[in-house]
Amino acid sequence: MFGKNRIHEPFAIAAIFSAAVTLHAAWMLNILFSRLPNASAYLTLSDRIGPITGMYTISGVLFLTIFGFTVIWLRGRDCSAYRDRVFWFFTAALVAFIILTHPIVYEFGIREING
């Protein structure tokens, strides 16, 4: 497709960057859906499955949009300066996603104790 048997660097960096942004958006949507019942009802695309359908749809559209813009922006540029930054951004996004999608974190609340 590109004339050589390797993935071009702008394409790879765009994929990693888009995945990182999508992971951040996914944990934020997870907290939003668990905290606001109106948000989960509004974005439920399938009543059988629930609000996860809206979260996956938003995440997919967000990934494709950011990926497209990033590939266009990085096309023809030297991307060696972005390698480490994008890798660490993805690592931070992965750690944040793993921690913030646990029920202990997103269901945490402070109850009022009436004595």
C-alpha positions in Angstrom: 0.0 0.0 0.0 2.8 2.5 0.9 5.4 0.9 -1.3 7.3 -0.7 1.6 6.6 -3.5 4.0 6.5 -1.3 7.1 4.0 1.0 8.8 4.9 4.6 8.4 5.7 6.5 11.6 3.0 9.1 11.3 0.4 6.4 10.8 1.7 4.5 13.9 1.9 7.6 16.1 -1.6 8.7 15.0 -2.9 5.3 16.0 -1.3 5.3 19.4 -2.3 8.9 20.1 -5.9 8.2 19.1 -6.1 5.2 21.3 -4.8 7.2 24.2 -7.3 10.0 23.8 -10.1 7.3 23.4 -9.0 5.6 26.6 -9.3 8.9 28.5 -12.7 9.6 27.0 -13.9 6.1 27.8 -13.1 6.3 31.5 -14.7 9.8 31.7 -17.9 8.4 29.9 -17.9 5.5 32.3 -18.0 7.8 35.3 -20.6 10.0 33.6 -22.9 7.1 32.9 -22.6 5.7 36.4 -23.2 9.1 38.1 -25.9 10.7 35.9 -29.0 8.5 35.1 -30.1 11.0 32.5 -26.9 10.6 30.6 -27.1 6.8 30.5 -30.7 7.0 29.4 -30.0 9.5 26.7 -27.1 7.5 25.1 -28.6 4.0 25.3 -28.8 2.8 21.8 -30.0 -0.7 22.6 -32.3 -1.3 25.5 -31.2 -4.9 25.8 -27.5 -4.0 26.2 -27.7 -0.6 28.0 -25.6 2.5 28.0 -22.5 0.7 27.1 -23.6 0.9 23.4 -23.5 4.6 23.5 -20.1 4.6 25.2 -18.6 2.2 22.6 -20.2 4.2 19.7 -18.8 7.5 21.0 -15.4 5.9 21.6 -15.3 4.5 18.1 -16.3 7.7 16.4 -13.8 9.6 18.6 -11.0 7.2 17.7 -11.6 7.4 14.0 -12.0 11.2 14.0 -8.8 11.9 16.0 -6.9 9.2 14.0 -7.9 10.9 10.7 -7.0 14.4 11.8 -3.7 13.2 13.3 -2.7 11.3 10.2 -3.4 14.3 8.0 -1.5 16.6 10.4 1.6 14.4 10.7 1.8 13.4 7.0 5.2 14.2 5.6 6.7 15.4 8.9 9.6 14.1 10.9 7.9 12.4 13.8 10.9 11.4 15.8 10.3 14.1 18.4 6.8 12.7 19.1 7.7 9.1 19.8 8.5 9.3 23.5 5.8 11.8 24.3 3.0 9.8 22.6 4.2 6.6 24.2 4.1 8.0 27.7 0.8 9.7 27.0 -0.6 6.3 26.0 1.0 4.6 29.1 -0.6 7.2 31.3 -4.0 6.8 29.6 -3.8 3.0 30.0 -3.0 3.3 33.7 -5.8 5.9 34.2 -8.3 3.7 32.3 -7.4 0.6 34.3 -7.6 2.4 37.7 -10.7 4.6 36.9 -12.9 1.9 35.5 -12.9 -0.2 38.6 -16.3 -0.1 40.4 -14.5 0.9 43.7 -13.5 4.2 42.0 -16.5 5.2 39.9 -19.1 4.1 42.5 -17.3 5.9 45.3 -19.5 8.3 47.2 -19.7 9.9 50.6 -22.9 9.1 52.5 -24.4 11.5 54.9 -24.8 9.8 58.3 -27.9 11.0 60.2 -27.3 10.5 63.9 
